[in-house]
């Protein structure tokens, strides 16, 4: 057995992330007190009245198979059934066999300052921070950057990505990107964090938000290049107009001196993961918005982590809306899911209040059998919850104007739910990650309704309060405290839903919730991925069966689990974050904060068949960077390389990375496309 990989990487800040990243991305969220101090039950305590594992799983199996007509594999049988199937043994090094879509030689863990891809694959930088995309925007010049220029250029720190078809333009697609946050230390020479200038602040405002840019594919490879100044290209920033829609729009809780109607917000902040809708729009989750607001108090914070002093960026010096003492409701206008129509550059994006307000990491829809969208969402905070929204309206098919107008109302009416999980082997959970005696971490769950339209289902809270203070509503109904639920993705093949739980180093500490079956490790450094099957394979169901699909970490660590697949034949993985599916039903996982001594990367794992649990690393990213926004198409993989060079002590003058343009050039976040050199499909 090989020696366990080192737990911490250099320049780590209590984990695999630098202090610089923690400061600018989330306002040092993991070093503040845990916002959730509620005493609602957690999984290990919620046993009374639960069905036995055998009856729960048999029920899930029967209804899932019946509903899916044999195409979906139910959550019945667990590790014992999976392990009984024939397996391919041997380590991953050099192996190009595997499940369809995973037939590539895995990339070894490394700390190289580049994007490392498998043998036989090539790559190109699609677009970098600062590249002009709008008419009239100048070429990027780091020494002469202005807010006006940045507003016409690709934004900073790309995160979520979506590629949509573009009819009538051969070989072209529409790329949509989130821009989560800015790191002024890596953007401006001589930056003084205690005294930012107005120009620097306004450039940062313009570098946040969203970008829409048409890209051209090269016919003989997977290479993508931007089509600058295309009519659909668009930038939305921290000062653009966004419309509040849905049941809380116009609420007293959303009104400010600049917007007494409570329906128009300037800007979108800290957009993280998102989703692509079946009707051709994109969804964008506002995550760590709390860090942008100064001078909060217990009266105005309402469990969202708004600090009581100055902010890191000092924006409150230049716009009073970032000062909670002057505009106490302004923070309430962030933390929503934004819906964007990338095909209409004149449209106003909408913040959908019916989907609740929290630190949205993702929002990925699927449709019920009768065509109603269901959106799954994670709240990226230690001990917070995951949710779903079930629309009351059916999607209208087609691309007519009537259909598009109707479909743009789908996320304004419906019911918001929060998840409560029950483990079936609580007596076997000791915090070490050891599998229960029945062979896997599993159980049942229910979706607890929070609000439907203007009707609250939470005692003591109005509907407006439920939508604006959704975390408090989850507290009151006893939702399950999870280990940072981030991206949530339903499989387009089986209907199973996969929840990335990144980590939680506070699990099991004195005064904090202990380990439970869904979160089975104390001081959880590496995270896990939860798999759930809705009852009757119905996304609108109020119940589900669940189990842990993957417990991350070094495969030589006994506290890891890969769906029962031999652990000497998988890549080490730590801190799962964004997830996506390929055309073959494999789950692709990007990591954030790898605590095994390697740079972050992108991994792929089989979810079905005899190779279920086979996990391979596809790429790694440069020094200080995070892998985000994976898109997996037949001929290409597209990733967002976020915050390269974000290492403690780094600055423009002292870069910690030379990616993507080499020595002497400023480090720039960018989007990268990876494809096979022979032009064939990925992983086949």
C-alpha positions in Angstrom: 0.0 0.0 0.0 1.4 3.4 -1.0 1.9 6.1 1.6 -1.1 8.5 2.1 -0.8 11.7 0.2 0.0 14.9 2.2 -3.1 16.5 3.6 -2.2 20.1 3.1 -0.6 21.9 0.2 1.8 24.8 0.5 0.3 28.3 1.0 -2.9 26.8 2.4 -5.2 28.7 4.6 -6.7 26.1 6.9 -7.0 23.8 3.9 -6.2 23.8 0.2 -6.9 27.4 -0.5 -4.7 30.4 0.0 -5.6 33.2 2.4 -5.8 35.5 -0.6 -8.5 33.4 -2.2 -10.4 33.2 1.1 -10.4 37.0 1.5 -11.5 37.9 -1.9 -13.9 35.1 -2.9 -15.9 34.6 0.2 -14.7 37.1 2.8 -13.0 34.4 4.9 -16.3 32.6 5.4 -14.7 29.5 6.9 -12.9 31.6 9.5 -16.0 33.3 10.9 -18.4 31.7 13.3 -20.7 29.3 11.6 -23.9 31.3 10.7 -26.2 28.3 11.5 -26.6 28.2 15.2 -30.0 26.7 15.1 -30.7 23.6 17.3 -32.7 21.8 14.6 -32.0 18.1 14.4 -29.3 16.6 12.2 -29.3 13.3 10.4 -28.0 11.2 13.3 -30.9 12.4 15.5 -33.7 11.9 13.0 -34.4 8.2 13.5 -37.9 7.9 15.0 -40.5 6.8 12.6 -38.0 6.1 9.8 -38.5 3.1 7.5 -36.0 0.4 7.6 -33.2 0.5 5.0 -34.5 -2.6 3.3 -38.1 -1.3 2.9 -37.0 2.1 1.8 -34.6 0.8 -0.8 -37.1 -1.8 -2.1 -39.7 0.9 -2.4 -37.3 3.2 -4.2 -36.2 0.4 -6.5 -39.7 -0.6 -7.4 -41.0 2.8 -8.1 -37.9 4.0 -9.9 -37.7 1.0 -12.2 -41.5 1.2 -12.9 -41.4 4.9 -13.7 -38.3 4.7 -15.8 -39.4 1.5 -17.7 -36.2 -0.2 -16.8 -33.8 2.5 -17.9 -32.9 3.9 -14.4 -31.1 1.8 -11.9 -32.6 2.2 -8.4 -30.8 2.8 -5.2 -31.4 -0.8 -4.1 -28.7 -3.3 -3.2 -26.0 -0.8 -2.4 -22.4 -1.7 -2.2 -23.1 -5.4 -1.7 -24.8 -5.7 -5.1 -22.4 -3.4 -6.8 -19.3 -5.1 -5.4 -20.6 -8.5 -6.6 -20.4 -7.4 -10.2 -17.1 -8.1 -12.1 -14.5 -5.3 -11.8 -11.4 -4.3 -13.7 -8.5 -4.3 -11.3 -5.2 -2.5 -11.4 -4.1 1.1 -10.9 -5.1 4.0 -13.1 -1.6 4.9 -14.2 -1.4 4.6 -18.0 -4.7 2.9 -18.4 -6.8 4.0 -21.4 -9.5 1.4 -20.9 -12.6 2.1 -18.9 -16.2 3.1 -19.2 -17.3 4.7 -22.4 -16.3 8.4 -22.1 -13.5 7.6 -19.7 -11.1 5.9 -22.0 -8.1 8.1 -21.5 -4.9 7.8 -19.5 -5.6 9.7 -16.2 -3.5 12.7 -15.4 -1.3 12.2 -12.4 -1.6 14.6 -9.4 0.9 17.4 -9.9 1.8 21.0 -9.1 2.7 22.2 -12.6 1.9 25.8 -13.5 -0.2 24.9 -16.5 -3.3 23.1 -17.6 -2.2 19.5 -17.8 -4.3 17.2 -20.1 -4.1 13.5 -20.9 -1.8 12.1 -23.6 -3.3 12.5 -27.1 -5.2 15.6 -26.1 -4.7 19.3 -27.0 -6.0 22.6 -25.7 -6.5 26.2 -26.4 -7.4 29.3 -24.4 -10.8 30.3 -25.6 -11.0 33.8 -24.0 -9.1 35.6 -21.2 -10.0 38.3 -18.7 -10.1 41.6 -20.5 -10.5 40.5 -24.1 -12.9 42.8 -26.0 -16.2 41.3 -26.8 -18.4 44.4 -27.5 -18.1 46.9 -30.4 -15.9 49.8 -29.5 -14.1 48.0 -26.6 -10.3 48.4 -26.7 -7.7 45.7 -26.6 -6.7 44.7 -23.0 -4.0 46.8 -21.5 -3.3 46.0 -17.8 -1.5 49.3 -17.3 -4.2 51.5 -18.8 -7.4 49.6 -17.8 -10.5 51.7 -17.3 -14.0 50.9 -16.1 -15.4 51.9 -19.5 -13.0 49.5 -21.2 -13.7 46.6 -18.8 -17.5 47.0 -19.3 -16.9 45.9 -22.9 -14.4 43.2 -22.2 -14.7 39.7 -20.8 -15.0 39.8 -17.0 -12.7 38.5 -14.3 -12.7 35.1 -12.5 -14.9 33.1 -14.8 -16.9 30.4 -13.0 -20.1 28.8 -14.4 -20.1 28.2 -18.2 -22.8 27.3 -20.6 -22.7 26.6 -24.3 -25.9 27.0 -26.3 -26.7 26.3 -30.0 -26.8 29.2 -32.4 -29.2 28.5 -35.3 -28.3 29.7 -38.7 -24.6 30.3 -38.0 -22.6 27.1 -38.9 -20.1 26.0 -36.3 -21.0 28.7 -33.8 -22.3 28.5 -30.2 -23.2 31.0 -27.5 -20.9 30.9 -24.5 -22.3 32.4 -21.2 -20.0 32.9 -18.3 -20.3 34.0 -14.7 -17.7 36.3 -13.2 -17.7 35.5 -9.5 -15.3 38.0 -7.9 -12.3 40.2 -8.4 -8.8 40.0 -6.8 -7.5 43.5 -6.9 -4.1 42.4 -5.7 -3.6 40.5 -9.0 -5.3 43.2 -11.2 -3.6 46.5 -10.3 0.0 47.4 -9.9 0.8 49.0 -6.5 -2.6 48.1 -5.2 -3.2 49.4 -1.6 -6.0 47.3 -0.1 -6.6 49.9 2.6 -7.0 52.8 0.1 -8.4 51.6 -3.2 -9.1 54.4 -5.7 -12.5 55.1 -7.3 -11.2 54.0 -10.6 -10.0 50.7 -9.2 -13.4 50.1 -7.6 -15.3 51.0 -10.7 -13.1 48.6 -12.8 -13.9 45.9 -10.2 -17.7 46.6 -10.5 -17.3 46.3 -14.3 -15.3 43.0 -14.0 -18.1 41.3 -11.9 -21.3 39.9 -13.5 -21.9 37.9 -16.6 -20.5 37.7 -20.2 -22.3 36.5 -23.3 -19.9 35.8 -26.3 -20.4 33.9 -29.5 -17.7 31.3 -30.2 -16.6 29.6 -33.4 -15.6 26.0 -33.4 -12.8 24.6 -35.6 -14.3 21.9 -37.8 -11.4 19.4 -37.6 -10.8 19.8 -33.8 -12.5 21.0 -30.7 -10.8 24.3 -30.7 -13.0 27.4 -29.9 -12.3 31.0 -30.6 -14.4 34.1 -29.7 -16.4 36.0 -32.3 -15.7 39.5 -31.1 -18.3 42.2 -31.6 -21.1 39.7 -32.5 -24.6 41.3 -32.0 -25.4 38.7 -29.2 -22.3 39.5 -27.2 -23.1 41.2 -24.0 -21.7 42.3 -20.6 -23.7 42.6 -17.4 -21.9 44.1 -14.4 -22.3 45.2 -10.8 -24.1 48.3 -12.0 -26.4 46.8 -14.7 -30.2 46.8 -14.2 -31.8 43.5 -13.0 -35.5 42.9 -12.3 -36.8 41.3 -9.2 -39.7 39.0 -10.1 -41.9 36.4 -8.3 -43.8 36.5 -5.0 -41.3 38.6 -3.0 -40.9 41.3 -5.7 -42.0 44.7 -4.3 -41.8 43.5 -0.7 -41.0 46.0 2.0 -37.9 43.9 2.7 -36.6 44.7 -0.8 -37.2 48.4 -1.0 -34.4 51.0 -0.8 -34.1 54.7 -1.1 -32.9 54.3 -4.7 -35.7 51.7 -5.5 -38.8 52.5 -3.4 -40.8 50.0 -5.5 -38.4 47.1 -4.6 -38.3 45.7 -8.1 -35.1 47.0 -9.8 -31.6 46.0 -8.6 -28.3 47.4 -9.9 -25.9 44.5 -10.4 -25.3 40.9 -9.7 -22.5 39.8 -7.3 -20.4 36.7 -6.7 -22.1 34.6 -9.3 -20.9 31.0 -8.8 -22.4 27.9 -10.5 -25.7 27.9 -12.3 -27.6 25.9 -14.9 -29.0 25.8 -18.4 -32.8 25.5 -18.8 -34.6 23.4 -21.3 -36.2 26.5 -22.8 -32.8 28.1 -23.6 -31.9 30.5 -20.8 -29.2 30.3 -18.2 -29.4 30.4 -14.4 -26.8 32.1 -12.3 -26.4 31.7 -8.5 -25.4 34.7 -6.4 -23.2 33.1 -3.7 -21.0 35.0 -1.2 -22.8 38.3 -1.5 -22.5 39.1 2.2 -18.8 40.1 1.9 -19.6 43.2 -0.2 -21.7 44.9 2.6 -20.2 46.8 5.5 -21.4 47.7 9.0 -23.9 45.0 9.5 -25.5 44.1 12.8 -27.4 41.2 14.3 -30.6 43.0 13.4 -29.8 43.3 9.8 -27.8 40.2 9.1 -30.5 37.5 9.7 -27.9 34.7 9.5 -26.2 35.6 6.3 -22.7 36.5 7.6 -22.6 40.2 7.0 -19.7 41.7 8.9 -20.0 44.5 11.4 -17.0 46.5 10.1 -15.5 47.6 6.8 -15.4 45.3 3.8 -12.2 44.0 2.1 -12.8 46.0 -1.0 -14.1 49.2 0.7 -16.8 49.7 -1.9 -19.0 51.4 0.8 -16.7 54.4 0.5 -17.9 55.0 -3.0 -21.6 53.9 -3.0 -23.8 54.1 0.1 -25.8 51.0 -1.0 -22.9 48.8 0.3 -23.2 50.4 3.8 -25.9 48.5 5.7 -26.3 51.4 8.2 -27.5 53.6 5.3 -29.3 51.0 3.2 -30.3 48.1 5.5 -32.3 46.4 2.7 -29.7 46.4 0.0 -28.2 43.0 1.0 -31.7 41.5 0.6 -31.5 42.2 -3.1 -28.6 39.7 -3.5 -28.4 36.0 -3.0 -30.9 35.1 -5.6 -30.9 33.0 -8.8 -30.6 35.2 -11.9 -32.2 34.1 -15.2 -30.6 35.4 -18.4 -31.9 35.2 -21.9 -28.7 35.0 -24.0 -30.5 35.2 -27.2 -32.0 38.6 -26.5 -29.3 41.2 -25.8 -31.9 43.9 -25.0 -33.6 41.8 -22.3 -33.4 42.6 -18.6 -32.1 39.6 -16.5 -34.4 38.6 -13.7 -33.8 37.7 -10.1 -36.2 34.9 -9.3 -37.4 35.4 -5.7 -39.6 32.2 -5.8 -36.3 30.2 -5.6 -35.3 31.7 -2.2 -32.4 33.7 -1.0 -29.2 32.1 0.3 -25.7 31.5 -0.9 -26.7 29.9 -4.2 -24.0 27.6 -5.6 -26.1 26.2 -8.4 -29.5 26.0 -10.0 -30.0 23.1 -12.4 -33.5 22.3 -13.7 -35.2 19.1 -14.9 -38.7 18.5 -16.1 -41.5 16.5 -14.6 -43.4 14.1 -16.8 -46.0 16.8 -17.4 -43.4 19.4 -18.3 -43.0 21.4 -15.1 -39.5 22.5 -14.3 -37.9 21.5 -11.0 -34.8 23.4 -9.9 -32.2 21.8 -7.5 -30.1 24.2 -5.5 -27.3 24.1 -2.9 -26.5 26.6 -0.2 -22.7 26.8 0.1 -22.1 27.2 3.8 -21.0 24.9 6.6 -24.1 23.2 8.1 -26.6 24.7 5.6 -29.2 23.1 3.4 -30.1 22.0 -0.1 -33.4 22.9 -1.7 -35.6 22.4 -4.7 -38.3 24.5 -6.4 -41.2 22.9 -8.2 -43.0 25.2 -10.7 -46.7 25.2 -11.0 -46.5 25.9 -14.8 -45.7 23.6 -17.7 -43.0 24.5 -20.2 -44.3 25.4 -23.6 -42.4 23.7 -26.4 -41.1 25.5 -29.5 -39.2 28.7 -30.1 -42.1 31.0 -31.0 -42.4 34.4 -29.3 -45.4 33.2 -27.4 -43.5 30.1 -26.1 -40.5 32.2 -25.0 -42.6 34.7 -23.2 -44.5 32.0 -21.4 -41.4 30.1 -20.4 -39.8 33.2 -19.0 -42.5 33.1 -16.3 -42.0 29.5 -15.2 -39.7 30.2 -12.3 -42.0 32.8 -10.7 -44.8 30.4 -9.5 -44.5 27.2 -7.6 -43.3 25.7 -4.3 -40.0 26.0 -2.6 -38.8 23.0 -0.5 -35.8 22.2 1.7 -34.4 18.7 2.3 -34.4 16.6 5.5 -32.5 13.3 5.4 -32.7 10.3 7.7 -29.9 7.8 8.0 -30.7 4.1 8.5 -27.6 3.1 10.5 -27.1 5.8 13.1 -25.6 3.4 15.6 -22.7 2.7 13.2 -21.6 6.3 12.6 -18.5 7.2 14.7 -17.0 10.1 12.7 -14.2 8.1 11.2 -15.9 7.5 7.8 -16.1 3.7 8.4 -18.9 2.1 6.4 -21.9 1.0 8.4 -22.5 -2.7 8.9 -25.0 -2.7 6.0 -22.3 -1.8 3.6 -23.1 1.9 2.7 -24.2 5.3 3.9 -27.8 5.5 2.9 -31.3 6.3 4.0 -34.5 8.2 3.1 -35.5 11.8 2.9 -38.4 14.2 2.6 -38.8 17.6 1.0 -40.4 20.0 3.4 -42.4 22.8 1.8 -41.5 26.4 2.8 -43.7 28.6 0.7 -46.1 28.5 -2.3 -46.6 31.9 -3.9 -47.8 34.2 -1.2 -48.6 31.4 1.2 -46.0 30.5 3.8 -45.8 26.9 5.2 -43.4 27.9 8.0 -45.1 28.9 11.3 -44.3 32.4 12.4 -42.9 33.6 9.1 -44.7 35.4 6.3 -44.1 34.3 2.7 -42.0 37.4 2.1 -39.8 36.4 5.1 -39.5 32.9 3.9 -38.2 34.0 0.5 -35.9 36.7 1.8 -34.6 34.8 4.9 -34.8 31.3 3.5 -32.1 30.0 5.8 -34.2 31.0 8.8 -37.1 29.1 7.3 -34.9 26.0 6.9 -33.9 26.3 10.5 -37.5 26.5 11.7 -38.6 23.3 9.9 -35.6 21.3 10.9 -33.8 20.8 7.6 -30.6 18.7 7.6 -27.3 20.4 8.2 -24.9 19.4 5.4 -21.2 19.8 4.6 -21.3 22.7 2.3 -23.8 21.7 -0.4 -22.5 23.2 -3.7 -23.4 22.1 -7.2 -26.5 19.9 -7.5 -27.0 18.1 -10.9 -29.7 15.7 -12.0 -28.6 12.9 -14.4 -30.3 13.3 -17.8 -30.1 9.5 -18.2 -31.3 8.1 -14.9 -33.0 11.0 -13.1 -30.8 10.5 -10.1 -29.7 13.8 -8.4 -26.1 14.3 -7.4 -25.1 16.8 -4.7 -21.5 17.9 -4.3 -20.7 18.4 -0.6 -17.3 20.1 -0.7 -16.0 19.8 2.9 -16.7 20.9 6.5 -13.7 21.1 8.9 -16.1 22.2 11.7 -18.1 18.9 11.6 -17.7 17.3 15.1 -15.9 20.1 16.8 -17.0 21.0 20.3 -20.4 22.8 20.1 -20.9 21.8 16.5 -23.0 19.0 15.0 -21.3 15.7 14.9 -21.0 13.2 12.1 -24.1 11.6 10.7 -24.8 9.2 7.9 -24.9 11.7 5.1 -21.9 13.6 6.5 -20.0 10.7 8.1 -16.6 12.2 8.9 -15.6 14.6 11.7 -13.3 17.4 10.6 -14.3 16.6 7.1 -11.4 17.9 4.8 -12.3 16.2 1.6 -16.0 16.2 1.0 -18.4 13.7 -0.5 -21.0 13.3 -3.2 -24.6 12.3 -2.4 -26.9 10.5 -4.8 -30.6 10.6 -4.4 -33.6 9.0 -6.3 -37.0 10.8 -6.1 -39.9 8.5 -5.2 -41.5 7.2 -8.4 -38.7 8.9 -10.3 -40.9 12.0 -10.0 -39.0 15.3 -9.6 -42.1 16.8 -7.9 -42.2 14.0 -5.3 -42.1 14.9 -1.6 -39.8 12.0 -0.7 -36.6 10.3 -1.9 -34.0 7.6 -1.1 -30.4 8.6 -0.8 -26.9 7.2 -0.4 -23.3 8.5 -0.6 -22.0 7.8 -4.1 -18.4 8.9 -3.3 -16.5 9.8 -0.2 -13.5 11.8 -1.4 -9.9 11.7 -0.3 -6.8 9.5 -0.9 -7.9 6.1 -2.0 -5.4 4.6 0.5 -7.4 6.2 3.3 -9.9 3.8 4.8 -12.4 6.7 5.1 -12.9 6.9 1.4 -15.4 5.2 -0.8 -15.9 5.1 -4.6 -19.3 3.4 -5.0 -17.7 0.1 -4.2 -15.2 0.3 -7.1 -11.6 -1.0 -6.3 -9.8 1.8 -4.7 -6.4 0.9 -6.2 -7.9 1.7 -9.6 -9.1 5.3 -9.0 -7.5 8.8 -8.9 -7.3 10.6 -5.6 -9.8 13.4 -5.4 -10.5 16.1 -2.8 -13.2 18.8 -2.3 -15.8 18.2 -5.1 -17.4 21.4 -6.3 -19.0 21.8 -9.7 -20.5 18.8 -11.4 -21.7 18.0 -15.0 -22.7 15.1 -17.1 -21.2 13.9 -20.4 -23.3 12.3 -23.2 -22.6 8.8 -21.8 -24.0 9.5 -18.3 -20.6 9.9 -16.5 -20.4 12.5 -13.8 -17.6 15.0 -14.2 -16.4 16.7 -11.1 -14.3 19.9 -10.7 -12.5 20.4 -7.4 -12.0 23.5 -5.2 -9.3 23.5 -2.5 -7.6 20.1 -3.1 -6.1 19.1 0.2 -4.0 16.2 -1.1 -1.0 18.2 -2.2 -1.9 18.5 -5.9 -3.4 21.4 -7.9 -7.1 21.3 -8.4 -8.5 19.5 -11.4 -11.3 17.9 -13.3 -12.3 14.3 -12.8 -14.8 11.9 -14.4 -16.6 9.0 -12.8 -18.9 6.3 -14.1 -22.3 6.3 -12.5 -23.8 3.1 -14.0 -22.8 -0.4 -15.0 -20.0 -2.7 -13.8 -17.5 0.2 -13.7 -19.7 2.4 -11.5 -17.3 4.3 -9.2 -14.4 4.2 -11.6 -12.9 7.7 -11.3 -10.2 9.3 -13.4 -8.5 12.7 -13.4 -8.8 14.4 -16.7 -6.8 17.6 -16.1 -5.1 19.9 -13.6 -5.0 23.7 -13.5 -2.2 26.1 -12.8 -0.7 27.3 -9.5 -3.3 28.9 -7.2 -6.2 28.2 -9.6 -9.5 26.4 -9.2 -11.4 24.4 -11.8 -14.9 25.7 -12.5 -17.8 25.5 -14.9 -17.1 22.2 -16.7 -19.0 21.6 -20.0 -18.6 18.1 -21.4 -19.6 17.7 -25.1 -18.9 14.8 -27.4 -15.8 16.5 -29.0 -14.6 18.9 -26.3 -14.3 19.6 -22.6 -14.5 23.3 -21.6 -13.4 24.6 -18.2 -13.1 27.9 -16.5 -9.6 28.4 -14.9 -10.4 30.7 -12.0 -8.0 32.8 -9.9 -4.7 31.4 -11.3 -1.7 32.7 -9.3 -3.9 33.5 -6.3 -1.2 32.4 -3.8 -0.4 34.2 -0.5 2.0 37.0 -1.1 1.3 37.2 -4.8 0.8 40.5 -6.6 1.1 42.0 -10.1 4.7 42.8 -9.3 5.4 39.3 -7.7 3.3 36.8 -9.7 2.9 33.3 -8.4 2.0 32.0 -11.9 2.9 32.8 -15.5 -0.3 31.3 -16.9 -1.7 31.7 -19.5 0.7 33.9 -21.5 4.1 33.2 -20.0 6.7 35.3 -18.1 6.4 39.0 -18.1 2.6 39.0 -18.8 -0.1 39.5 -16.2 -1.8 36.4 -14.9 -5.3 36.2 -16.3 -8.3 33.9 -15.5 -9.5 32.3 -18.7 -11.7 29.7 -20.4 -9.9 26.6 -21.9 -11.2 24.1 -24.4 -9.6 20.5 -24.4 -10.0 18.1 -27.3 -8.4 15.0 -28.9 -5.6 15.6 -31.3 -7.1 13.1 -33.7 -10.5 14.9 -33.7 -12.4 11.9 -32.3 -14.9 12.1 -29.4 -13.7 12.6 -25.8 -12.9 9.3 -23.9 -14.0 6.8 -26.5 
